Amino acid sequence: MCEGMAMQLGPMYLLEIAPFNLKGAFGTACQLFCTIGIFTGSVFGLREILGKIDSQMYYVVIFLSIISRLIRKKD
């Protein structure tokens, strides 16, 4: 429930503080980057890319999600 609220309130806040000539770019960027993140997670989650379950590549997916969370937390 909180994630849904964040997905609504974040872009709305950005649109309120954005300059008039950049409102479209700010409104689109949030949803675009969320979609890119979902797509990237889906691609890295494919067994064909990461190999077997015993593969160490799953740590890469976990590491990327932690790094992206730390980057977002600094904002």
C-alpha distances in whole Angstrom, upper triangle without the diagonal:
4,5,5,6,9,10,11,12,14,16,17,18,20,22,23,25,26,30,30,32,29,26,26,26,23,21,22,22,18,17,21,20,17,19,21,19,18,22,23,21,22,26,26,24,27,30,33,32,31,34,34,31,33,33,33,31,27,28,28,24,23,25,24,20,21,24,21,19,22,23,19,19,23,22
4,5,5,6,9,10,10,12,14,15,16,18,20,21,22,24,27,29,30,27,24,25,25,21,20,21,20,17,16,20,19,15,18,21,18,18,21,22,21,22,26,26,25,28,30,33,32,31,34,34,31,34,33,32,30,27,27,27,23,22,24,22,19,19,21,19,16,19,20,16,16,19,18
4,5,5,6,9,10,10,13,14,15,17,19,20,21,22,26,27,28,25,23,22,22,19,17,18,17,14,13,16,15,12,14,17,15,14,18,19,17,19,22,22,21,25,27,30,28,28,31,31,29,31,31,30,27,24,24,24,21,19,21,19,16,17,19,16,14,17,18,14,15,18,17
4,5,5,6,9,10,12,13,14,16,17,19,21,22,25,26,27,24,21,21,21,18,16,17,17,13,12,16,16,12,14,17,16,15,18,20,19,20,23,24,23,26,29,31,30,30,33,33,31,34,33,32,30,27,27,27,23,23,24,22,19,20,22,19,17,20,20,17,18,21,19
4,5,5,6,8,10,11,12,14,16,16,18,20,23,24,26,23,20,20,21,18,16,17,17,14,14,17,17,14,17,20,18,18,21,23,22,23,26,27,26,29,32,34,33,33,36,36,34,37,36,35,33,30,30,29,26,25,26,24,21,22,23,20,18,20,20,17,17,20,18
4,5,5,6,8,10,10,12,14,15,16,18,21,23,24,21,18,19,19,15,14,15,15,11,12,15,14,12,15,17,16,16,19,20,20,22,24,25,25,28,31,33,31,31,34,35,33,35,34,33,30,28,27,26,23,22,23,21,18,19,20,16,14,17,17,13,14,16,14
4,6,6,7,9,11,11,13,15,16,17,21,21,22,19,17,16,16,13,11,12,12,9,8,12,12,9,12,15,14,14,17,18,18,19,22,23,23,26,29,31,29,29,33,34,32,35,33,32,30,27,27,26,23,22,23,21,18,19,20,16,15,18,17,14,15,18,16
4,6,6,6,9,10,11,13,15,16,19,20,21,19,15,15,16,13,11,13,13,10,10,14,14,12,14,17,17,17,20,22,21,23,26,27,27,29,33,34,33,33,36,37,36,38,37,36,33,31,31,30,26,26,27,24,22,23,23,20,19,21,20,17,18,20,18
4,6,5,6,9,10,10,12,14,18,18,21,18,15,16,16,13,11,14,14,11,12,16,16,14,17,19,19,19,22,24,23,25,28,29,29,32,35,37,35,35,38,39,37,40,39,37,35,32,32,31,28,27,27,25,22,23,23,20,18,20,19,16,16,18,15
4,5,5,6,9,10,11,12,16,17,19,16,13,14,14,10,9,12,11,8,10,13,13,12,15,17,16,17,20,21,21,23,26,26,27,30,33,35,33,33,36,38,36,38,37,35,32,30,30,28,25,25,25,22,20,20,20,17,16,17,16,12,14,15,12
4,5,5,6,9,10,10,14,14,16,13,10,11,11,8,6,8,9,6,8,11,12,11,14,16,16,17,20,21,22,24,26,27,28,30,34,35,33,33,37,38,37,39,38,36,33,31,31,29,26,26,26,24,21,23,22,18,18,20,18,15,17,18,14
4,5,5,6,9,10,13,14,16,14,10,12,13,10,8,11,12,10,12,15,15,15,17,20,20,21,23,25,25,27,29,30,31,34,37,38,37,37,40,42,40,43,41,40,37,35,34,33,30,30,30,27,25,26,25,22,21,23,21,17,19,20,17
4,5,5,6,9,12,13,16,14,11,13,14,10,10,13,13,11,13,16,16,16,19,21,21,22,25,26,26,28,30,31,32,35,38,40,37,38,41,43,41,43,42,40,37,35,34,33,30,29,29,27,24,25,24,21,20,21,19,16,17,18,14
4,5,5,6,10,11,13,10,8,10,10,7,7,10,10,9,12,14,14,15,18,19,19,21,23,24,25,27,29,30,31,34,37,38,36,36,40,42,40,42,40,39,36,34,33,31,29,29,28,25,23,24,23,20,19,20,18,15,16,17,13
4,6,5,8,9,11,9,6,8,9,7,6,10,11,10,13,15,16,16,19,20,21,23,25,26,27,29,31,32,33,35,39,40,38,38,42,44,43,45,43,41,38,37,36,34,32,32,31,28,26,27,26,23,23,24,21,18,20,20,17
4,6,8,9,12,11,8,11,13,10,10,14,14,14,16,18,19,20,22,24,24,26,28,29,30,32,34,35,36,38,42,43,41,41,45,47,45,47,46,44,41,39,39,37,34,34,33,31,29,29,28,25,24,25,23,20,21,21,17
4,7,9,12,10,9,12,13,10,11,14,14,14,17,19,19,20,23,24,24,26,28,29,30,32,34,35,36,39,42,43,41,41,45,47,45,47,45,43,40,39,38,36,34,33,32,30,28,28,27,24,23,24,21,19,20,19,15
4,6,8,6,6,9,9,7,9,12,12,13,16,17,17,19,21,22,23,25,27,28,29,31,32,33,35,38,41,42,39,40,44,46,45,47,44,43,40,38,37,35,33,33,32,29,28,28,27,24,24,24,21,19,21,20,16
4,6,5,6,10,10,9,11,14,14,16,18,19,20,22,24,25,26,28,29,30,32,34,35,36,38,40,44,44,42,43,46,49,48,50,47,45,42,41,40,38,36,36,35,32,31,32,30,27,27,27,24,22,24,23,19
4,6,5,9,10,10,11,14,15,17,19,20,21,23,24,25,27,29,30,31,33,35,36,37,39,41,45,45,43,44,48,50,49,51,49,47,44,43,42,40,38,38,37,34,33,34,32,29,29,30,27,25,27,26,22
4,6,8,9,10,12,13,14,17,18,19,20,23,24,24,26,28,29,30,32,34,35,36,38,40,44,44,41,43,46,49,48,50,48,46,43,42,42,39,37,38,37,33,33,34,32,29,29,30,27,25,27,26,23
4,6,5,6,9,10,11,13,15,15,17,19,20,21,23,25,26,26,29,30,31,33,35,36,40,40,38,39,43,45,45,47,44,43,39,38,38,35,33,34,33,30,29,30,28,25,26,26,23,21,24,23,19
4,6,5,6,9,10,11,13,14,16,18,19,20,22,24,25,26,28,29,31,32,34,36,39,40,38,39,42,45,44,46,44,42,39,38,38,35,33,33,33,29,28,30,28,25,25,26,23,21,23,23,19
4,5,5,6,8,11,12,12,14,16,17,18,20,22,22,24,26,27,28,30,32,33,37,37,35,37,40,43,42,45,42,41,38,36,37,34,32,33,32,29,28,29,28,24,25,27,24,21,24,24,21
4,5,5,6,9,10,10,12,14,15,16,18,20,20,22,24,25,26,28,30,31,35,35,33,34,38,40,40,42,40,38,35,34,34,31,29,30,29,26,25,27,25,21,23,24,21,19,22,22,18
4,6,5,7,9,10,11,13,15,15,17,19,20,21,23,25,26,27,29,31,35,35,33,34,38,40,39,41,39,37,34,33,32,30,28,28,28,24,23,25,23,19,20,21,18,16,19,19,15
4,6,6,7,9,11,12,13,15,17,18,19,21,22,24,25,27,28,30,34,35,33,34,37,39,38,41,39,37,34,33,33,30,28,28,28,25,23,25,24,20,21,23,20,17,20,21,17
4,6,6,6,9,10,11,12,14,16,16,18,20,21,22,24,26,27,31,32,30,31,34,37,36,39,37,35,32,31,31,28,26,27,27,23,22,24,23,19,20,23,20,18,21,21,18
4,6,5,6,9,10,10,12,14,15,16,18,20,21,22,24,26,30,30,28,29,32,35,34,36,34,33,29,28,28,25,23,24,24,20,19,21,20,16,17,19,16,14,18,18,15
4,5,5,6,9,10,11,13,14,15,17,19,20,21,23,25,29,29,27,28,32,34,33,35,33,31,28,27,27,24,22,22,22,19,17,19,18,14,15,17,15,12,15,16,14
4,6,5,6,9,10,11,12,14,15,17,18,20,21,23,27,28,26,27,30,32,31,34,32,31,28,26,27,24,21,22,23,19,18,20,20,16,17,19,17,15,18,19,17
4,5,5,6,9,10,11,12,14,15,16,18,20,22,25,26,24,25,28,31,30,33,31,30,26,25,26,23,20,22,22,18,17,20,19,15,17,19,17,15,19,20,18
4,5,5,6,9,10,10,12,14,15,16,18,20,24,24,22,23,27,29,28,30,28,27,23,22,22,20,17,18,18,15,14,16,15,12,13,16,13,12,16,17,15
4,5,5,6,9,10,11,12,14,15,16,19,22,24,22,22,26,27,26,29,27,26,23,21,21,19,16,17,18,15,13,15,15,12,13,16,14,12,15,17,16
4,5,5,6,9,10,11,12,14,15,17,21,22,20,21,24,26,26,28,27,26,22,21,22,20,17,18,19,16,14,18,18,14,16,19,17,16,19,21,19
4,5,5,6,9,10,10,12,14,16,19,20,18,19,22,25,24,27,25,24,20,19,20,17,15,17,17,13,13,16,16,12,15,18,16,15,18,20,19
4,5,5,6,9,10,11,12,15,18,19,17,17,21,23,22,24,22,21,18,16,17,15,12,13,14,10,9,13,13,9,11,15,13,13,16,18,17
4,6,5,6,9,10,10,13,16,18,16,17,20,22,21,23,22,21,18,16,18,16,12,14,16,13,11,15,15,12,14,17,17,15,18,21,20
4,5,5,6,9,10,11,15,15,14,15,18,21,20,23,21,21,17,16,18,16,13,15,17,13,13,17,17,14,16,20,19,18,21,23,23
4,5,5,6,8,10,14,14,12,13,16,19,19,21,19,18,14,14,15,12,10,12,13,10,10,14,14,12,15,17,16,17,20,22,21
4,5,5,6,9,12,14,12,12,15,17,16,19,17,16,13,11,13,11,8,10,12,9,9,12,13,12,13,17,17,16,19,21,22
4,6,5,7,10,12,11,11,14,16,16,19,17,17,14,13,15,13,10,13,15,13,12,16,17,15,17,20,20,20,23,25,25
4,5,6,9,9,8,9,12,15,15,18,16,16,13,12,15,12,10,14,15,13,13,17,17,16,19,21,21,21,24,26,26
4,6,8,9,7,7,10,13,13,15,13,13,9,9,11,9,7,10,12,10,11,14,15,14,17,19,19,20,23,25,25
4,6,9,8,7,10,11,11,14,12,13,10,8,11,10,8,10,13,12,12,15,17,16,18,21,21,22,24,26,27
4,5,6,6,8,10,11,14,12,14,11,10,14,13,11,14,16,15,16,19,20,20,21,24,25,25,27,30,30
4,5,5,5,7,8,11,10,12,10,10,14,13,12,15,17,17,18,21,22,22,24,26,27,28,30,32,33
4,6,5,8,11,13,11,14,11,12,16,15,14,17,19,18,20,23,24,23,26,28,28,29,32,34,35
4,6,9,11,13,10,12,9,10,13,12,11,15,16,15,17,20,20,20,23,25,25,26,29,31,32
4,7,8,10,7,8,6,7,10,9,9,12,14,14,15,18,19,19,22,24,24,26,28,30,31
4,7,8,6,9,8,9,12,12,13,15,17,17,19,21,22,23,25,27,28,29,31,33,35
4,5,5,9,9,9,13,14,14,16,18,19,20,22,24,25,26,28,29,31,32,34,36
4,5,8,9,8,11,13,13,14,16,18,18,20,22,23,24,26,28,29,30,33,34
4,7,9,9,11,13,14,15,17,19,19,21,23,24,25,27,29,30,31,33,35
4,5,7,9,10,12,13,14,16,18,19,20,22,24,25,27,28,29,31,33
4,5,6,8,10,11,11,14,15,16,18,20,21,22,24,26,27,28,31
4,5,5,7,9,10,11,13,15,16,17,19,20,22,23,25,27,28
4,5,5,6,9,10,11,13,14,16,17,19,20,22,23,25,27
4,5,5,6,8,10,10,12,14,15,16,18,20,21,23,25
4,5,5,6,9,10,10,12,14,15,16,18,20,21,23
4,5,5,6,9,10,11,12,14,16,17,18,21,22
4,6,5,6,9,10,11,12,14,16,17,19,21
4,5,5,6,9,10,11,12,14,15,17,19
4,5,5,6,9,10,11,12,14,16,17
4,5,5,6,9,10,11,12,15,16
4,5,5,6,9,10,10,13,15
4,5,5,6,9,10,11,13
4,5,5,6,9,10,11
4,5,5,6,9,10
4,5,5,6,9
4,5,5,7
4,5,6
4,5
4
